[in-house]
Amino acid sequence: MPVRVLNPTSEEAAAEQGVLAERLSTLEGATVGFISNGKEGTERFFASLHDLLCNQFSVAEVILRTKSNYSAPAEQTLIDEVRNWHAVVTGVGD
């Protein structure tokens, strides 16, 4: 039986979100931030991703931050800090 994958987002919602950041040409020497929602499962995922980024892509620094409330938007101080990172990975775990 074939599996059909659907995109649950509307085209209107995507247009309202703004402009995407330019793609990095390389991760070498970059600062990558991880934002965890604090749920179980993100720690192990981010640990593996940290090793991969440093060992295979020569990332200079990985910064891990955890939101204070998994269901709320990130705090303004975290949003301000993100502006200093080259790339961000957010994670949801359970």
PyMOL Python script that loads the backbone (N, CA, C, O; Angstrom):
from pymol import cmd

cmd.read_pdbstr("""\
ATOM      1  N   MET A   1       0.847  -1.176   0.000  1.00  0.00           N
ATOM      2  CA  MET A   1       0.000   0.000   0.000  1.00  0.00           C
ATOM      3  C   MET A   1       0.892   1.238   0.000  1.00  0.00           C
ATOM      4  O   MET A   1       1.761   1.359   0.863  1.00  0.00           O
ATOM      5  N   PRO A   2       0.703   2.159  -0.940  1.00  0.00           N
ATOM      6  CA  PRO A   2       1.552   3.353  -0.996  1.00  0.00           C
ATOM      7  C   PRO A   2       1.259   4.306   0.159  1.00  0.00           C
ATOM      8  O   PRO A   2       0.141   4.380   0.669  1.00  0.00           O
ATOM      9  N   VAL A   3       2.293   5.022   0.545  1.00  0.00           N
ATOM     10  CA  VAL A   3       2.168   6.025   1.599  1.00  0.00           C
ATOM     11  C   VAL A   3       2.103   7.391   0.929  1.00  0.00           C
ATOM     12  O   VAL A   3       2.911   7.705   0.056  1.00  0.00           O
ATOM     13  N   ARG A   4       1.148   8.186   1.341  1.00  0.00           N
ATOM     14  CA  ARG A   4       1.000   9.530   0.791  1.00  0.00           C
ATOM     15  C   ARG A   4       1.318  10.542   1.887  1.00  0.00           C
ATOM     16  O   ARG A   4       0.706  10.515   2.955  1.00  0.00           O
ATOM     17  N   VAL A   5       2.263  11.425   1.629  1.00  0.00           N
ATOM     18  CA  VAL A   5       2.663  12.444   2.594  1.00  0.00           C
ATOM     19  C   VAL A   5       2.017  13.763   2.193  1.00  0.00           C
ATOM     20  O   VAL A   5       2.153  14.212   1.055  1.00  0.00           O
ATOM     21  N   LEU A   6       1.319  14.374   3.130  1.00  0.00           N
ATOM     22  CA  LEU A   6       0.635  15.634   2.877  1.00  0.00           C
ATOM     23  C   LEU A   6       1.332  16.776   3.600  1.00  0.00           C
ATOM     24  O   LEU A   6       1.890  16.585   4.680  1.00  0.00           O
ATOM     25  N   ASN A   7       1.300  17.948   3.012  1.00  0.00           N
ATOM     26  CA  ASN A   7       1.832  19.151   3.635  1.00  0.00           C
ATOM     27  C   ASN A   7       0.666  19.858   4.326  1.00  0.00           C
ATOM     28  O   ASN A   7      -0.235  20.351   3.648  1.00  0.00           O
ATOM     29  N   PRO A   8       0.664  19.918   5.669  1.00  0.00           N
ATOM     30  CA  PRO A   8      -0.479  20.481   6.384  1.00  0.00           C
ATOM     31  C   PRO A   8      -0.517  22.008   6.435  1.00  0.00           C
ATOM     32  O   PRO A   8      -1.435  22.578   7.025  1.00  0.00           O
ATOM     33  N   THR A   9       0.448  22.669   5.837  1.00  0.00           N
ATOM     34  CA  THR A   9       0.478  24.132   5.892  1.00  0.00           C
ATOM     35  C   THR A   9      -0.230  24.718   4.680  1.00  0.00           C
ATOM     36  O   THR A   9      -0.258  24.109   3.610  1.00  0.00           O
ATOM     37  N   SER A  10      -0.788  25.878   4.851  1.00  0.00           N
ATOM     38  CA  SER A  10      -1.431  26.550   3.718  1.00  0.00           C
ATOM     39  C   SER A  10      -0.416  27.454   3.040  1.00  0.00           C
ATOM     40  O   SER A  10       0.540  27.910   3.668  1.00  0.00           O
ATOM     41  N   GLU A  11      -0.623  27.707   1.776  1.00  0.00           N
ATOM     42  CA  GLU A  11       0.280  28.601   1.052  1.00  0.00           C
ATOM     43  C   GLU A  11       0.204  30.017   1.604  1.00  0.00           C
ATOM     44  O   GLU A  11       1.204  30.735   1.606  1.00  0.00           O
ATOM     45  N   GLU A  12      -0.962  30.423   2.068  1.00  0.00           N
ATOM     46  CA  GLU A  12      -1.120  31.766   2.631  1.00  0.00           C
ATOM     47  C   GLU A  12      -0.293  31.931   3.897  1.00  0.00           C
ATOM     48  O   GLU A  12       0.346  32.965   4.091  1.00  0.00           O
ATOM     49  N   ALA A  13      -0.299  30.926   4.753  1.00  0.00           N
ATOM     50  CA  ALA A  13       0.459  31.006   6.005  1.00  0.00           C
ATOM     51  C   ALA A  13       1.950  31.104   5.720  1.00  0.00           C
ATOM     52  O   ALA A  13       2.656  31.859   6.389  1.00  0.00           O
ATOM     53  N   ALA A  14       2.437  30.359   4.746  1.00  0.00           N
ATOM     54  CA  ALA A  14       3.862  30.390   4.418  1.00  0.00           C
ATOM     55  C   ALA A  14       4.270  31.768   3.910  1.00  0.00           C
ATOM     56  O   ALA A  14       5.359  32.245   4.228  1.00  0.00           O
ATOM     57  N   ALA A  15       3.420  32.405   3.135  1.00  0.00           N
ATOM     58  CA  ALA A  15       3.743  33.723   2.591  1.00  0.00           C
ATOM     59  C   ALA A  15       3.806  34.781   3.683  1.00  0.00           C
ATOM     60  O   ALA A  15       4.556  35.749   3.556  1.00  0.00           O
ATOM     61  N   GLU A  16       3.041  34.621   4.743  1.00  0.00           N
ATOM     62  CA  GLU A  16       2.999  35.598   5.827  1.00  0.00           C
ATOM     63  C   GLU A  16       4.222  35.532   6.736  1.00  0.00           C
ATOM     64  O   GLU A  16       4.464  36.470   7.496  1.00  0.00           O
ATOM     65  N   GLN A  17       4.986  34.470   6.681  1.00  0.00           N
ATOM     66  CA  GLN A  17       6.087  34.271   7.612  1.00  0.00           C
ATOM     67  C   GLN A  17       7.314  35.097   7.273  1.00  0.00           C
ATOM     68  O   GLN A  17       8.199  35.237   8.118  1.00  0.00           O
ATOM     69  N   GLY A  18       7.403  35.641   6.094  1.00  0.00           N
ATOM     70  CA  GLY A  18       8.534  36.489   5.762  1.00  0.00           C
ATOM     71  C   GLY A  18       9.525  35.817   4.841  1.00  0.00           C
ATOM     72  O   GLY A  18       9.236  34.780   4.243  1.00  0.00           O
ATOM     73  N   VAL A  19      10.682  36.410   4.733  1.00  0.00           N
ATOM     74  CA  VAL A  19      11.713  35.956   3.816  1.00  0.00           C
ATOM     75  C   VAL A  19      12.641  34.979   4.529  1.00  0.00           C
ATOM     76  O   VAL A  19      13.026  35.196   5.678  1.00  0.00           O
ATOM     77  N   LEU A  20      12.991  33.912   3.838  1.00  0.00           N
ATOM     78  CA  LEU A  20      13.933  32.949   4.403  1.00  0.00           C
ATOM     79  C   LEU A  20      15.346  33.519   4.378  1.00  0.00           C
ATOM     80  O   LEU A  20      15.689  34.320   3.509  1.00  0.00           O
ATOM     81  N   ALA A  21      16.146  33.103   5.325  1.00  0.00           N
ATOM     82  CA  ALA A  21      17.551  33.508   5.355  1.00  0.00           C
ATOM     83  C   ALA A  21      18.294  32.841   4.198  1.00  0.00           C
ATOM     84  O   ALA A  21      17.899  31.777   3.721  1.00  0.00           O
ATOM     85  N   GLU A  22      19.360  33.474   3.762  1.00  0.00           N
ATOM     86  CA  GLU A  22      20.178  32.872   2.712  1.00  0.00           C
ATOM     87  C   GLU A  22      20.814  31.592   3.226  1.00  0.00           C
ATOM     88  O   GLU A  22      21.180  31.495   4.397  1.00  0.00           O
ATOM     89  N   ARG A  23      20.943  30.615   2.343  1.00  0.00           N
ATOM     90  CA  ARG A  23      21.587  29.351   2.691  1.00  0.00           C
ATOM     91  C   ARG A  23      23.085  29.590   2.877  1.00  0.00           C
ATOM     92  O   ARG A  23      23.709  30.304   2.092  1.00  0.00           O
ATOM     93  N   LEU A  24      23.650  28.993   3.913  1.00  0.00           N
ATOM     94  CA  LEU A  24      25.086  29.104   4.142  1.00  0.00           C
ATOM     95  C   LEU A  24      25.830  28.321   3.070  1.00  0.00           C
ATOM     96  O   LEU A  24      25.387  27.246   2.667  1.00  0.00           O
ATOM     97  N   SER A  25      26.940  28.842   2.611  1.00  0.00           N
ATOM     98  CA  SER A  25      27.731  28.123   1.611  1.00  0.00           C
ATOM     99  C   SER A  25      28.506  26.977   2.250  1.00  0.00           C
ATOM    100  O   SER A  25      28.844  25.999   1.582  1.00  0.00           O
ATOM    101  N   THR A  26      28.786  27.101   3.545  1.00  0.00           N
ATOM    102  CA  THR A  26      29.494  26.057   4.286  1.00  0.00           C
ATOM    103  C   THR A  26      29.183  26.204   5.774  1.00  0.00           C
ATOM    104  O   THR A  26      28.813  27.281   6.242  1.00  0.00           O
ATOM    105  N   LEU A  27      29.338  25.117   6.494  1.00  0.00           N
ATOM    106  CA  LEU A  27      29.212  25.169   7.954  1.00  0.00           C
ATOM    107  C   LEU A  27      30.577  25.287   8.622  1.00  0.00           C
ATOM    108  O   LEU A  27      30.663  25.487   9.834  1.00  0.00           O
ATOM    109  N   GLU A  28      31.632  25.164   7.843  1.00  0.00           N
ATOM    110  CA  GLU A  28      32.982  25.233   8.389  1.00  0.00           C
ATOM    111  C   GLU A  28      33.198  26.571   9.082  1.00  0.00           C
ATOM    112  O   GLU A  28      33.015  27.631   8.484  1.00  0.00           O
ATOM    113  N   GLY A  29      33.592  26.508  10.360  1.00  0.00           N
ATOM    114  CA  GLY A  29      33.853  27.704  11.138  1.00  0.00           C
ATOM    115  C   GLY A  29      32.618  28.408  11.667  1.00  0.00           C
ATOM    116  O   GLY A  29      32.726  29.459  12.299  1.00  0.00           O
ATOM    117  N   ALA A  30      31.451  27.845  11.419  1.00  0.00           N
ATOM    118  CA  ALA A  30      30.194  28.493  11.812  1.00  0.00           C
ATOM    119  C   ALA A  30      29.849  28.235  13.274  1.00  0.00           C
ATOM    120  O   ALA A  30      30.314  27.273  13.885  1.00  0.00           O
ATOM    121  N   THR A  31      29.026  29.116  13.808  1.00  0.00           N
ATOM    122  CA  THR A  31      28.409  28.919  15.117  1.00  0.00           C
ATOM    123  C   THR A  31      26.982  28.451  14.869  1.00  0.00           C
ATOM    124  O   THR A  31      26.197  29.130  14.207  1.00  0.00           O
ATOM    125  N   VAL A  32      26.658  27.280  15.411  1.00  0.00           N
ATOM    126  CA  VAL A  32      25.327  26.702  15.240  1.00  0.00           C
ATOM    127  C   VAL A  32      24.673  26.612  16.607  1.00  0.00           C
ATOM    128  O   VAL A  32      25.265  26.094  17.555  1.00  0.00           O
ATOM    129  N   GLY A  33      23.468  27.109  16.704  1.00  0.00           N
ATOM    130  CA  GLY A  33      22.729  27.047  17.955  1.00  0.00           C
ATOM    131  C   GLY A  33      21.638  26.004  17.901  1.00  0.00           C
ATOM    132  O   GLY A  33      20.971  25.839  16.880  1.00  0.00           O
ATOM    133  N   PHE A  34      21.459  25.302  19.003  1.00  0.00           N
ATOM    134  CA  PHE A  34      20.359  24.352  19.159  1.00  0.00           C
ATOM    135  C   PHE A  34      19.394  24.944  20.175  1.00  0.00           C
ATOM    136  O   PHE A  34      19.807  25.367  21.255  1.00  0.00           O
ATOM    137  N   ILE A  35      18.126  24.974  19.835  1.00  0.00           N
ATOM    138  CA  ILE A  35      17.103  25.410  20.781  1.00  0.00           C
ATOM    139  C   ILE A  35      16.224  24.214  21.093  1.00  0.00           C
ATOM    140  O   ILE A  35      15.507  23.706  20.232  1.00  0.00           O
ATOM    141  N   SER A  36      16.293  23.778  22.332  1.00  0.00           N
ATOM    142  CA  SER A  36      15.499  22.638  22.787  1.00  0.00           C
ATOM    143  C   SER A  36      14.216  23.139  23.420  1.00  0.00           C
ATOM    144  O   SER A  36      14.190  24.195  24.053  1.00  0.00           O
ATOM    145  N   ASN A  37      13.153  22.371  23.243  1.00  0.00           N
ATOM    146  CA  ASN A  37      11.916  22.721  23.936  1.00  0.00           C
ATOM    147  C   ASN A  37      11.905  22.135  25.344  1.00  0.00           C
ATOM    148  O   ASN A  37      10.970  22.376  26.108  1.00  0.00           O
ATOM    149  N   GLY A  38      12.931  21.371  25.690  1.00  0.00           N
ATOM    150  CA  GLY A  38      13.058  20.823  27.036  1.00  0.00           C
ATOM    151  C   GLY A  38      12.395  19.480  27.239  1.00  0.00           C
ATOM    152  O   GLY A  38      12.449  18.917  28.333  1.00  0.00           O
ATOM    153  N   LYS A  39      11.772  18.961  26.199  1.00  0.00           N
ATOM    154  CA  LYS A  39      11.113  17.669  26.343  1.00  0.00           C
ATOM    155  C   LYS A  39      12.129  16.535  26.232  1.00  0.00           C
ATOM    156  O   LYS A  39      13.219  16.695  25.683  1.00  0.00           O
ATOM    157  N   GLU A  40      11.734  15.395  26.769  1.00  0.00           N
ATOM    158  CA  GLU A  40      12.582  14.211  26.733  1.00  0.00           C
ATOM    159  C   GLU A  40      12.859  13.832  25.281  1.00  0.00           C
ATOM    160  O   GLU A  40      11.964  13.898  24.437  1.00  0.00           O
ATOM    161  N   GLY A  41      14.063  13.447  24.998  1.00  0.00           N
ATOM    162  CA  GLY A  41      14.420  13.019  23.654  1.00  0.00           C
ATOM    163  C   GLY A  41      15.272  14.013  22.901  1.00  0.00           C
ATOM    164  O   GLY A  41      16.040  13.621  22.023  1.00  0.00           O
ATOM    165  N   THR A  42      15.158  15.291  23.220  1.00  0.00           N
ATOM    166  CA  THR A  42      15.951  16.275  22.483  1.00  0.00           C
ATOM    167  C   THR A  42      17.429  16.211  22.865  1.00  0.00           C
ATOM    168  O   THR A  42      18.298  16.443  22.024  1.00  0.00           O
ATOM    169  N   GLU A  43      17.713  15.901  24.114  1.00  0.00           N
ATOM    170  CA  GLU A  43      19.111  15.884  24.568  1.00  0.00           C
ATOM    171  C   GLU A  43      19.944  14.880  23.771  1.00  0.00           C
ATOM    172  O   GLU A  43      21.042  15.205  23.318  1.00  0.00           O
ATOM    173  N   ARG A  44      19.435  13.684  23.602  1.00  0.00           N
ATOM    174  CA  ARG A  44      20.163  12.643  22.872  1.00  0.00           C
ATOM    175  C   ARG A  44      20.307  13.020  21.391  1.00  0.00           C
ATOM    176  O   ARG A  44      21.364  12.822  20.792  1.00  0.00           O
ATOM    177  N   PHE A  45      19.235  13.564  20.815  1.00  0.00           N
ATOM    178  CA  PHE A  45      19.279  13.984  19.414  1.00  0.00           C
ATOM    179  C   PHE A  45      20.323  15.076  19.209  1.00  0.00           C
ATOM    180  O   PHE A  45      21.138  14.997  18.290  1.00  0.00           O
ATOM    181  N   PHE A  46      20.299  16.096  20.067  1.00  0.00           N
ATOM    182  CA  PHE A  46      21.245  17.196  19.919  1.00  0.00           C
ATOM    183  C   PHE A  46      22.683  16.757  20.178  1.00  0.00           C
ATOM    184  O   PHE A  46      23.602  17.291  19.558  1.00  0.00           O
ATOM    185  N   ALA A  47      22.898  15.809  21.067  1.00  0.00           N
ATOM    186  CA  ALA A  47      24.254  15.301  21.310  1.00  0.00           C
ATOM    187  C   ALA A  47      24.803  14.637  20.047  1.00  0.00           C
ATOM    188  O   ALA A  47      25.959  14.850  19.682  1.00  0.00           O
ATOM    189  N   SER A  48      23.981  13.843  19.390  1.00  0.00           N
ATOM    190  CA  SER A  48      24.407  13.186  18.146  1.00  0.00           C
ATOM    191  C   SER A  48      24.649  14.206  17.042  1.00  0.00           C
ATOM    192  O   SER A  48      25.627  14.109  16.301  1.00  0.00           O
ATOM    193  N   LEU A  49      23.760  15.175  16.937  1.00  0.00           N
ATOM    194  CA  LEU A  49      23.906  16.201  15.911  1.00  0.00           C
ATOM    195  C   LEU A  49      25.141  17.064  16.166  1.00  0.00           C
ATOM    196  O   LEU A  49      25.828  17.457  15.224  1.00  0.00           O
ATOM    197  N   HIS A  50      25.424  17.357  17.427  1.00  0.00           N
ATOM    198  CA  HIS A  50      26.627  18.108  17.797  1.00  0.00           C
ATOM    199  C   HIS A  50      27.869  17.393  17.273  1.00  0.00           C
ATOM    200  O   HIS A  50      28.718  18.008  16.628  1.00  0.00           O
ATOM    201  N   ASP A  51      27.972  16.098  17.549  1.00  0.00           N
ATOM    202  CA  ASP A  51      29.132  15.324  17.097  1.00  0.00           C
ATOM    203  C   ASP A  51      29.242  15.330  15.575  1.00  0.00           C
ATOM    204  O   ASP A  51      30.333  15.504  15.033  1.00  0.00           O
ATOM    205  N   LEU A  52      28.133  15.145  14.893  1.00  0.00           N
ATOM    206  CA  LEU A  52      28.127  15.127  13.433  1.00  0.00           C
ATOM    207  C   LEU A  52      28.590  16.465  12.861  1.00  0.00           C
ATOM    208  O   LEU A  52      29.439  16.497  11.970  1.00  0.00           O
ATOM    209  N   LEU A  53      28.045  17.556  13.362  1.00  0.00           N
ATOM    210  CA  LEU A  53      28.400  18.876  12.839  1.00  0.00           C
ATOM    211  C   LEU A  53      29.869  19.212  13.071  1.00  0.00           C
ATOM    212  O   LEU A  53      30.525  19.774  12.195  1.00  0.00           O
ATOM    213  N   CYS A  54      30.380  18.871  14.240  1.00  0.00           N
ATOM    214  CA  CYS A  54      31.784  19.179  14.546  1.00  0.00           C
ATOM    215  C   CYS A  54      32.743  18.277  13.776  1.00  0.00           C
ATOM    216  O   CYS A  54      33.746  18.749  13.240  1.00  0.00           O
ATOM    217  N   ASN A  55      32.441  16.986  13.721  1.00  0.00           N
ATOM    218  CA  ASN A  55      33.365  16.027  13.109  1.00  0.00           C
ATOM    219  C   ASN A  55      33.319  16.017  11.587  1.00  0.00           C
ATOM    220  O   ASN A  55      34.357  15.858  10.945  1.00  0.00           O
ATOM    221  N   GLN A  56      32.153  16.181  11.003  1.00  0.00           N
ATOM    222  CA  GLN A  56      32.044  16.073   9.547  1.00  0.00           C
ATOM    223  C   GLN A  56      31.942  17.416   8.829  1.00  0.00           C
ATOM    224  O   GLN A  56      32.228  17.504   7.634  1.00  0.00           O
ATOM    225  N   PHE A  57      31.541  18.451   9.543  1.00  0.00           N
ATOM    226  CA  PHE A  57      31.333  19.737   8.882  1.00  0.00           C
ATOM    227  C   PHE A  57      32.183  20.862   9.471  1.00  0.00           C
ATOM    228  O   PHE A  57      32.047  22.014   9.059  1.00  0.00           O
ATOM    229  N   SER A  58      33.051  20.547  10.421  1.00  0.00           N
ATOM    230  CA  SER A  58      33.998  21.507  11.005  1.00  0.00           C
ATOM    231  C   SER A  58      33.332  22.757  11.566  1.00  0.00           C
ATOM    232  O   SER A  58      33.846  23.866  11.421  1.00  0.00           O
ATOM    233  N   VAL A  59      32.183  22.565  12.209  1.00  0.00           N
ATOM    234  CA  VAL A  59      31.519  23.674  12.888  1.00  0.00           C
ATOM    235  C   VAL A  59      32.420  24.142  14.028  1.00  0.00           C
ATOM    236  O   VAL A  59      32.975  23.319  14.756  1.00  0.00           O
ATOM    237  N   ALA A  60      32.569  25.445  14.187  1.00  0.00           N
ATOM    238  CA  ALA A  60      33.462  25.987  15.211  1.00  0.00           C
ATOM    239  C   ALA A  60      32.870  25.894  16.606  1.00  0.00           C
ATOM    240  O   ALA A  60      33.576  25.590  17.568  1.00  0.00           O
ATOM    241  N   GLU A  61      31.570  26.156  16.715  1.00  0.00           N
ATOM    242  CA  GLU A  61      30.944  26.197  18.038  1.00  0.00           C
ATOM    243  C   GLU A  61      29.489  25.767  17.932  1.00  0.00           C
ATOM    244  O   GLU A  61      28.782  26.130  16.991  1.00  0.00           O
ATOM    245  N   VAL A  62      29.058  24.989  18.915  1.00  0.00           N
ATOM    246  CA  VAL A  62      27.652  24.611  19.029  1.00  0.00           C
ATOM    247  C   VAL A  62      27.152  25.119  20.374  1.00  0.00           C
ATOM    248  O   VAL A  62      27.743  24.836  21.416  1.00  0.00           O
ATOM    249  N   ILE A  63      26.071  25.862  20.339  1.00  0.00           N
ATOM    250  CA  ILE A  63      25.488  26.436  21.550  1.00  0.00           C
ATOM    251  C   ILE A  63      24.133  25.785  21.779  1.00  0.00           C
ATOM    252  O   ILE A  63      23.307  25.732  20.868  1.00  0.00           O
ATOM    253  N   LEU A  64      23.899  25.290  22.988  1.00  0.00           N
ATOM    254  CA  LEU A  64      22.619  24.670  23.328  1.00  0.00           C
ATOM    255  C   LEU A  64      21.869  25.562  24.302  1.00  0.00           C
ATOM    256  O   LEU A  64      22.401  25.953  25.342  1.00  0.00           O
ATOM    257  N   ARG A  65      20.636  25.877  23.957  1.00  0.00           N
ATOM    258  CA  ARG A  65      19.753  26.630  24.833  1.00  0.00           C
ATOM    259  C   ARG A  65      18.432  25.876  24.939  1.00  0.00           C
ATOM    260  O   ARG A  65      18.007  25.211  23.994  1.00  0.00           O
ATOM    261  N   THR A  66      17.792  25.988  26.095  1.00  0.00           N
ATOM    262  CA  THR A  66      16.508  25.335  26.322  1.00  0.00           C
ATOM    263  C   THR A  66      15.473  26.388  26.683  1.00  0.00           C
ATOM    264  O   THR A  66      15.693  27.219  27.563  1.00  0.00           O
ATOM    265  N   LYS A  67      14.348  26.340  25.996  1.00  0.00           N
ATOM    266  CA  LYS A  67      13.260  27.274  26.307  1.00  0.00           C
ATOM    267  C   LYS A  67      12.731  26.979  27.703  1.00  0.00           C
ATOM    268  O   LYS A  67      12.785  25.840  28.167  1.00  0.00           O
ATOM    269  N   SER A  68      12.226  27.999  28.362  1.00  0.00           N
ATOM    270  CA  SER A  68      11.714  27.813  29.719  1.00  0.00           C
ATOM    271  C   SER A  68      10.343  27.146  29.727  1.00  0.00           C
ATOM    272  O   SER A  68       9.944  26.563  30.735  1.00  0.00           O
ATOM    273  N   ASN A  69       9.629  27.226  28.624  1.00  0.00           N
ATOM    274  CA  ASN A  69       8.299  26.621  28.533  1.00  0.00           C
ATOM    275  C   ASN A  69       8.157  26.037  27.133  1.00  0.00           C
ATOM    276  O   ASN A  69       8.223  26.769  26.145  1.00  0.00           O
ATOM    277  N   TYR A  70       7.964  24.730  27.042  1.00  0.00           N
ATOM    278  CA  TYR A  70       7.957  24.085  25.730  1.00  0.00           C
ATOM    279  C   TYR A  70       6.824  24.548  24.821  1.00  0.00           C
ATOM    280  O   TYR A  70       6.961  24.479  23.599  1.00  0.00           O
ATOM    281  N   SER A  71       5.722  25.013  25.374  1.00  0.00           N
ATOM    282  CA  SER A  71       4.583  25.383  24.531  1.00  0.00           C
ATOM    283  C   SER A  71       4.530  26.873  24.197  1.00  0.00           C
ATOM    284  O   SER A  71       3.678  27.303  23.420  1.00  0.00           O
ATOM    285  N   ALA A  72       5.413  27.643  24.765  1.00  0.00           N
ATOM    286  CA  ALA A  72       5.418  29.093  24.530  1.00  0.00           C
ATOM    287  C   ALA A  72       6.508  29.469  23.528  1.00  0.00           C
ATOM    288  O   ALA A  72       7.468  28.720  23.344  1.00  0.00           O
ATOM    289  N   PRO A  73       6.364  30.617  22.885  1.00  0.00           N
ATOM    290  CA  PRO A  73       7.434  31.097  22.006  1.00  0.00           C
ATOM    291  C   PRO A  73       8.725  31.323  22.801  1.00  0.00           C
ATOM    292  O   PRO A  73       8.698  31.451  24.025  1.00  0.00           O
ATOM    293  N   ALA A  74       9.833  31.369  22.098  1.00  0.00           N
ATOM    294  CA  ALA A  74      11.123  31.621  22.740  1.00  0.00           C
ATOM    295  C   ALA A  74      11.133  33.005  23.378  1.00  0.00           C
ATOM    296  O   ALA A  74      10.500  33.935  22.879  1.00  0.00           O
ATOM    297  N   GLU A  75      11.855  33.128  24.481  1.00  0.00           N
ATOM    298  CA  GLU A  75      11.979  34.397  25.188  1.00  0.00           C
ATOM    299  C   GLU A  75      12.761  35.396  24.333  1.00  0.00           C
ATOM    300  O   GLU A  75      13.574  35.000  23.497  1.00  0.00           O
ATOM    301  N   GLN A  76      12.518  36.674  24.541  1.00  0.00           N
ATOM    302  CA  GLN A  76      13.182  37.711  23.755  1.00  0.00           C
ATOM    303  C   GLN A  76      14.701  37.640  23.896  1.00  0.00           C
ATOM    304  O   GLN A  76      15.417  37.882  22.924  1.00  0.00           O
ATOM    305  N   THR A  77      15.204  37.315  25.083  1.00  0.00           N
ATOM    306  CA  THR A  77      16.659  37.221  25.262  1.00  0.00           C
ATOM    307  C   THR A  77      17.242  36.124  24.377  1.00  0.00           C
ATOM    308  O   THR A  77      18.341  36.275  23.843  1.00  0.00           O
ATOM    309  N   LEU A  78      16.514  35.026  24.220  1.00  0.00           N
ATOM    310  CA  LEU A  78      16.970  33.942  23.346  1.00  0.00           C
ATOM    311  C   LEU A  78      16.915  34.382  21.882  1.00  0.00           C
ATOM    312  O   LEU A  78      17.837  34.106  21.115  1.00  0.00           O
ATOM    313  N   ILE A  79      15.865  35.047  21.504  1.00  0.00           N
ATOM    314  CA  ILE A  79      15.745  35.550  20.130  1.00  0.00           C
ATOM    315  C   ILE A  79      16.885  36.518  19.822  1.00  0.00           C
ATOM    316  O   ILE A  79      17.446  36.486  18.726  1.00  0.00           O
ATOM    317  N   ASP A  80      17.227  37.369  20.772  1.00  0.00           N
ATOM    318  CA  ASP A  80      18.339  38.304  20.581  1.00  0.00           C
ATOM    319  C   ASP A  80      19.660  37.563  20.424  1.00  0.00           C
ATOM    320  O   ASP A  80      20.499  37.958  19.615  1.00  0.00           O
ATOM    321  N   GLU A  81      19.853  36.493  21.192  1.00  0.00           N
ATOM    322  CA  GLU A  81      21.095  35.717  21.109  1.00  0.00           C
ATOM    323  C   GLU A  81      21.219  35.004  19.764  1.00  0.00           C
ATOM    324  O   GLU A  81      22.313  34.905  19.208  1.00  0.00           O
ATOM    325  N   VAL A  82      20.110  34.515  19.250  1.00  0.00           N
ATOM    326  CA  VAL A  82      20.096  33.780  17.983  1.00  0.00           C
ATOM    327  C   VAL A  82      20.660  34.625  16.843  1.00  0.00           C
ATOM    328  O   VAL A  82      21.244  34.088  15.901  1.00  0.00           O
ATOM    329  N   ARG A  83      20.492  35.910  16.923  1.00  0.00           N
ATOM    330  CA  ARG A  83      20.976  36.806  15.859  1.00  0.00           C
ATOM    331  C   ARG A  83      22.492  36.713  15.675  1.00  0.00           C
ATOM    332  O   ARG A  83      23.010  37.106  14.630  1.00  0.00           O
ATOM    333  N   ASN A  84      23.206  36.199  16.676  1.00  0.00           N
ATOM    334  CA  ASN A  84      24.663  36.069  16.595  1.00  0.00           C
ATOM    335  C   ASN A  84      25.107  34.708  16.066  1.00  0.00           C
ATOM    336  O   ASN A  84      26.304  34.470  15.907  1.00  0.00           O
ATOM    337  N   TRP A  85      24.179  33.833  15.798  1.00  0.00           N
ATOM    338  CA  TRP A  85      24.503  32.494  15.300  1.00  0.00           C
ATOM    339  C   TRP A  85      24.375  32.461  13.780  1.00  0.00           C
ATOM    340  O   TRP A  85      23.600  33.216  13.192  1.00  0.00           O
ATOM    341  N   HIS A  86      25.144  31.577  13.157  1.00  0.00           N
ATOM    342  CA  HIS A  86      25.053  31.421  11.705  1.00  0.00           C
ATOM    343  C   HIS A  86      23.879  30.530  11.305  1.00  0.00           C
ATOM    344  O   HIS A  86      23.281  30.725  10.247  1.00  0.00           O
ATOM    345  N   ALA A  87      23.555  29.561  12.142  1.00  0.00           N
ATOM    346  CA  ALA A  87      22.467  28.624  11.851  1.00  0.00           C
ATOM    347  C   ALA A  87      21.819  28.189  13.159  1.00  0.00           C
ATOM    348  O   ALA A  87      22.449  28.211  14.217  1.00  0.00           O
ATOM    349  N   VAL A  88      20.560  27.795  13.071  1.00  0.00           N
ATOM    350  CA  VAL A  88      19.802  27.377  14.250  1.00  0.00           C
ATOM    351  C   VAL A  88      19.061  26.088  13.931  1.00  0.00           C
ATOM    352  O   VAL A  88      18.494  25.931  12.850  1.00  0.00           O
ATOM    353  N   VAL A  89      19.074  25.168  14.891  1.00  0.00           N
ATOM    354  CA  VAL A  89      18.288  23.942  14.806  1.00  0.00           C
ATOM    355  C   VAL A  89      17.374  23.924  16.019  1.00  0.00           C
ATOM    356  O   VAL A  89      17.838  24.037  17.154  1.00  0.00           O
ATOM    357  N   THR A  90      16.084  23.784  15.783  1.00  0.00           N
ATOM    358  CA  THR A  90      15.153  23.670  16.901  1.00  0.00           C
ATOM    359  C   THR A  90      14.696  22.227  16.989  1.00  0.00           C
ATOM    360  O   THR A  90      14.601  21.532  15.978  1.00  0.00           O
ATOM    361  N   GLY A  91      14.415  21.781  18.204  1.00  0.00           N
ATOM    362  CA  GLY A  91      14.052  20.385  18.374  1.00  0.00           C
ATOM    363  C   GLY A  91      12.847  20.183  19.246  1.00  0.00           C
ATOM    364  O   GLY A  91      12.619  20.905  20.216  1.00  0.00           O
ATOM    365  N   VAL A  92      12.087  19.192  18.882  1.00  0.00           N
ATOM    366  CA  VAL A  92      10.922  18.788  19.648  1.00  0.00           C
ATOM    367  C   VAL A  92      11.114  17.326  19.999  1.00  0.00           C
ATOM    368  O   VAL A  92      11.402  16.503  19.131  1.00  0.00           O
ATOM    369  N   GLY A  93      10.957  17.010  21.248  1.00  0.00           N
ATOM    370  CA  GLY A  93      11.123  15.616  21.649  1.00  0.00           C
ATOM    371  C   GLY A  93      10.077  15.197  22.643  1.00  0.00           C
ATOM    372  O   GLY A  93       9.459  16.032  23.303  1.00  0.00           O
ATOM    373  N   ASP A  94       9.885  13.938  22.747  1.00  0.00           N
ATOM    374  CA  ASP A  94       8.978  13.338  23.726  1.00  0.00           C
ATOM    375  C   ASP A  94       9.465  11.962  24.093  1.00  0.00           C
ATOM    376  O   ASP A  94       8.840  11.283  24.908  1.00  0.00           O
TER     377      ASP A  94
END
""", "prot")
cmd.dss("prot")
cmd.show_as("cartoon", "prot")
cmd.util.cbc("prot")
cmd.orient("prot")
